Amino acid sequence: MSEKEFHGAHVIVTGGSRGIGRAIALDFASKGANVAIVYLDHRTQGQQVLNELKAFGVDAEEHATDVKDFSAIQQLFADFIQRHGRVDALVNCAGINRDRTFSKITAEQWHEVIDTNLTGAFNCSKAVWDQMKTQNHGRIVSISSIVGQAGNFGQANYSASKAGLLGFTKSLALEGARNNITVNAICPGFIDTDMVRGIPADALEKVVQKIPMQRLGQPDEIARAVTFLASPASGYITGQVLAVNGGMYM
C-alpha cells in the first residue's frame, strides 16, 4: 500500500494507547488516515500516542472512555461523526485479561472480561453501523486471539470473549455486505506486548518453543494485517478470520 493509502479517511481504534492498538493507530496514520484512539487507562501513554499520530501530519484525537459503557460510547461516536461527517474504519482492539483457573474465577472476573472484550466491540460497532450504512461504505476489524480459536488453560473468560468475536464478525459481515461494509477479524498469536510479557519467563519460553517460527510476533505485524483488511484492496474480503500467529495454530 502507498504511504497515503488512507488519505482523508477517518479511523477509530479502541485500545489505542499501547501494544497492538498503538501499532494499528500509527500504521493508519503513516498511510494518511486521521485517527482517533479510545482507551480507558494509561493516560500518559495515550497522550504520547496522540503526539506520535500528529507527527504524521494527520488529524488525531484521544478519548479516555470505557468501551463497556454503552451510553458513553454512543455519545462519543455520535460527536465524532457530527464533527467529521463519516467514519471509514473501526478497529475493535480494546481488551483485558483476568486469568484464573475455572475453579477460582469469580463472576466479576468473568463479566469484566466479557463486557470489555466482546460487549465493548458490540457497543462500538453499534455506534458506527448506521453511519456506515448511510455512506454505503465501512470497514470493521476486530482483534480476536489464537486463544479464541484453540482455548487456553486458565483463560476461560478470555477465550470465550475472543471466540464470541468470531461469531459476531461473521454475522455482522452478512448484514453489512449489501451496504459495502466489510467485517473481518484477526487472531494474533503470542505478540510481544505488555500482556504477553506478563507471562513468567519460563512459561513464555515454553510457549515460544511451540511456535514454528520460534519467536513472538511484533505489534506492527498485526497492524499491517489490519490496514490491509481496511484498505480498498480488500473490498471483496468479508466475514473472514485471519490468523497471524507464526504457524502456532493452523
Buried (B, 14 or more C-beta within 10 A) or exposed (E): BEEEBBEEBBBBBBBBBBBBBBBBBBBBBBBBBBBBBBBBEBEEBBEBBBEBBBEBEBBBBBBBBBBBBBEBBBEBBEEBBEEBEBBBBBBBBBBBBBBBEEEEBEEEBBBBBBBBBBBBBBBBBEBBBEBBBEBEBBBBBBBBBBBBBBBBEBBBBBBBBBBBBBEBBBEBBEEBEEBBBBBBBBBBBBBBBEBBEEBEEEEBEEBBEEBEEEEBBBBBBBBBBBBBBBBEEBEEBBBBBBBBBBEBBE
